[in-house]
């Protein structure tokens, strides 16, 4: 499976998650300000947001790859994941 988020989608996730943290987590005012500054630095149209979208897409792709198990048949009905097969 291949999922690639656009910069706008990455920004929506960034905004939603940071808002949830700010609204629902007990943080010092210093920590809140650091999150706000981090989010502000990744505004729409910024290079930082483009970089963030790249990192987010890579992390998302890696997570999907790690969780996706492809099965192959080996020796009749025994099933072995493709990752296990590469190790053998």
C-alpha atoms as an extended CHARMM CRD file, in Angstrom:
* protein
*
        88  EXT
         1         1  UNK       CA              0.0000000000        0.0000000000        0.0000000000  PROA      1               0.0000000000
         2         2  UNK       CA              1.2930000000        3.4350000000       -0.8720000000  PROA      2               0.0000000000
         3         3  UNK       CA             -0.0860000000        6.4850000000        0.9580000000  PROA      3               0.0000000000
         4         4  UNK       CA              1.2770000000        9.9360000000        0.2850000000  PROA      4               0.0000000000
         5         5  UNK       CA             -0.2080000000       12.9560000000        2.0160000000  PROA      5               0.0000000000
         6         6  UNK       CA             -0.2330000000       16.3180000000        0.2900000000  PROA      6               0.0000000000
         7         7  UNK       CA              1.2690000000       19.3270000000        2.0440000000  PROA      7               0.0000000000
         8         8  UNK       CA             -2.2610000000       20.5530000000        2.8370000000  PROA      8               0.0000000000
         9         9  UNK       CA             -3.1540000000       17.1870000000        4.3890000000  PROA      9               0.0000000000
        10        10  UNK       CA              0.0610000000       17.1620000000        6.4170000000  PROA      10              0.0000000000
        11        11  UNK       CA             -0.7780000000       20.6730000000        7.6440000000  PROA      11              0.0000000000
        12        12  UNK       CA             -4.2850000000       19.5670000000        8.6320000000  PROA      12              0.0000000000
        13        13  UNK       CA             -2.8300000000       16.6820000000       10.6780000000  PROA      13              0.0000000000
        14        14  UNK       CA             -0.2330000000       18.9740000000       12.2650000000  PROA      14              0.0000000000
        15        15  UNK       CA             -2.9320000000       21.4910000000       13.2000000000  PROA      15              0.0000000000
        16        16  UNK       CA             -5.3490000000       18.8950000000       14.5500000000  PROA      16              0.0000000000
        17        17  UNK       CA             -2.7980000000       17.0200000000       16.6450000000  PROA      17              0.0000000000
        18        18  UNK       CA             -1.1690000000       20.1280000000       18.0770000000  PROA      18              0.0000000000
        19        19  UNK       CA             -4.5990000000       21.5730000000       18.9640000000  PROA      19              0.0000000000
        20        20  UNK       CA             -5.5490000000       18.3340000000       20.7360000000  PROA      20              0.0000000000
        21        21  UNK       CA             -2.2990000000       18.4010000000       22.7180000000  PROA      21              0.0000000000
        22        22  UNK       CA             -2.7470000000       22.0600000000       23.6590000000  PROA      22              0.0000000000
        23        23  UNK       CA             -6.3830000000       21.5190000000       24.6770000000  PROA      23              0.0000000000
        24        24  UNK       CA             -6.1200000000       18.1840000000       26.4730000000  PROA      24              0.0000000000
        25        25  UNK       CA             -2.6580000000       17.8080000000       27.9790000000  PROA      25              0.0000000000
        26        26  UNK       CA             -1.4190000000       19.5060000000       31.1200000000  PROA      26              0.0000000000
        27        27  UNK       CA              1.6130000000       21.4870000000       29.9830000000  PROA      27              0.0000000000
        28        28  UNK       CA              3.6260000000       24.3710000000       31.3030000000  PROA      28              0.0000000000
        29        29  UNK       CA              3.1180000000       27.6970000000       29.5940000000  PROA      29              0.0000000000
        30        30  UNK       CA              6.6490000000       27.3610000000       28.2220000000  PROA      30              0.0000000000
        31        31  UNK       CA              5.7740000000       24.0220000000       26.6140000000  PROA      31              0.0000000000
        32        32  UNK       CA              2.5440000000       25.4380000000       25.1820000000  PROA      32              0.0000000000
        33        33  UNK       CA              4.4410000000       28.3390000000       23.6570000000  PROA      33              0.0000000000
        34        34  UNK       CA              7.0430000000       25.9660000000       22.1900000000  PROA      34              0.0000000000
        35        35  UNK       CA              4.2710000000       23.9500000000       20.4970000000  PROA      35              0.0000000000
        36        36  UNK       CA              2.6260000000       27.1100000000       19.1810000000  PROA      36              0.0000000000
        37        37  UNK       CA              5.9530000000       28.3550000000       17.8040000000  PROA      37              0.0000000000
        38        38  UNK       CA              6.6850000000       24.9540000000       16.2250000000  PROA      38              0.0000000000
        39        39  UNK       CA              3.2370000000       24.9680000000       14.5790000000  PROA      39              0.0000000000
        40        40  UNK       CA              3.6150000000       28.6100000000       13.4710000000  PROA      40              0.0000000000
        41        41  UNK       CA              6.9750000000       27.8010000000       11.8420000000  PROA      41              0.0000000000
        42        42  UNK       CA              5.1690000000       25.2080000000        9.6990000000  PROA      42              0.0000000000
        43        43  UNK       CA              2.5360000000       27.5270000000        8.2510000000  PROA      43              0.0000000000
        44        44  UNK       CA              1.0470000000       26.8870000000        4.8250000000  PROA      44              0.0000000000
        45        45  UNK       CA              3.5100000000       27.7980000000        2.1000000000  PROA      45              0.0000000000
        46        46  UNK       CA              6.6090000000       27.5060000000        4.3030000000  PROA      46              0.0000000000
        47        47  UNK       CA              9.6600000000       25.4040000000        3.4960000000  PROA      47              0.0000000000
        48        48  UNK       CA              9.4150000000       23.9550000000        7.0140000000  PROA      48              0.0000000000
        49        49  UNK       CA              5.9520000000       22.5930000000        6.1960000000  PROA      49              0.0000000000
        50        50  UNK       CA              7.2520000000       21.0330000000        2.9760000000  PROA      50              0.0000000000
        51        51  UNK       CA             10.0440000000       19.3750000000        4.9730000000  PROA      51              0.0000000000
        52        52  UNK       CA              7.5590000000       18.2390000000        7.6200000000  PROA      52              0.0000000000
        53        53  UNK       CA              5.3060000000       16.6950000000        4.9520000000  PROA      53              0.0000000000
        54        54  UNK       CA              8.2820000000       14.7470000000        3.5750000000  PROA      54              0.0000000000
        55        55  UNK       CA              9.2410000000       13.4470000000        7.0270000000  PROA      55              0.0000000000
        56        56  UNK       CA              5.6170000000       12.6000000000        7.8670000000  PROA      56              0.0000000000
        57        57  UNK       CA              5.1610000000       10.7140000000        4.5870000000  PROA      57              0.0000000000
        58        58  UNK       CA              8.3590000000        8.7510000000        5.1250000000  PROA      58              0.0000000000
        59        59  UNK       CA              7.3770000000        7.8460000000        8.6910000000  PROA      59              0.0000000000
        60        60  UNK       CA              3.8630000000        6.8850000000        7.5810000000  PROA      60              0.0000000000
        61        61  UNK       CA              5.2200000000        4.7300000000        4.7680000000  PROA      61              0.0000000000
        62        62  UNK       CA              7.6690000000        3.0100000000        7.1210000000  PROA      62              0.0000000000
        63        63  UNK       CA              4.8990000000        2.2920000000        9.6430000000  PROA      63              0.0000000000
        64        64  UNK       CA              2.6560000000        0.8330000000        6.9420000000  PROA      64              0.0000000000
        65        65  UNK       CA              5.5190000000       -1.3060000000        5.6240000000  PROA      65              0.0000000000
        66        66  UNK       CA              6.3070000000       -2.6240000000        9.0980000000  PROA      66              0.0000000000
        67        67  UNK       CA              2.6730000000       -3.5330000000        9.7570000000  PROA      67              0.0000000000
        68        68  UNK       CA              1.9860000000       -5.0590000000        6.3660000000  PROA      68              0.0000000000
        69        69  UNK       CA              2.7050000000       -8.7310000000        6.2920000000  PROA      69              0.0000000000
        70        70  UNK       CA              2.7980000000      -10.5040000000        3.0060000000  PROA      70              0.0000000000
        71        71  UNK       CA              2.3590000000      -14.2110000000        3.2080000000  PROA      71              0.0000000000
        72        72  UNK       CA              3.8530000000      -16.7550000000        0.9100000000  PROA      72              0.0000000000
        73        73  UNK       CA              3.2340000000      -20.4700000000        0.7970000000  PROA      73              0.0000000000
        74        74  UNK       CA              6.1040000000      -22.6670000000        1.6910000000  PROA      74              0.0000000000
        75        75  UNK       CA              6.1410000000      -26.4300000000        1.9990000000  PROA      75              0.0000000000
        76        76  UNK       CA              2.4560000000      -27.0710000000        1.4720000000  PROA      76              0.0000000000
        77        77  UNK       CA              0.1100000000      -25.2360000000        3.7980000000  PROA      77              0.0000000000
        78        78  UNK       CA              2.7070000000      -23.6100000000        6.0710000000  PROA      78              0.0000000000
        79        79  UNK       CA              2.5970000000      -19.8360000000        5.7640000000  PROA      79              0.0000000000
        80        80  UNK       CA              5.6590000000      -17.6890000000        6.3680000000  PROA      80              0.0000000000
        81        81  UNK       CA              5.8320000000      -13.9060000000        6.2000000000  PROA      81              0.0000000000
        82        82  UNK       CA              7.9950000000      -12.4520000000        3.4480000000  PROA      82              0.0000000000
        83        83  UNK       CA             10.1590000000      -10.7230000000        6.0800000000  PROA      83              0.0000000000
        84        84  UNK       CA             10.8700000000      -14.0570000000        7.7670000000  PROA      84              0.0000000000
        85        85  UNK       CA             11.6750000000      -15.6100000000        4.4120000000  PROA      85              0.0000000000
        86        86  UNK       CA             14.3450000000      -12.9520000000        3.6930000000  PROA      86              0.0000000000
        87        87  UNK       CA             16.0560000000      -13.8100000000        6.9890000000  PROA      87              0.0000000000
        88        88  UNK       CA             16.2790000000      -17.5130000000        6.1680000000  PROA      88              0.0000000000
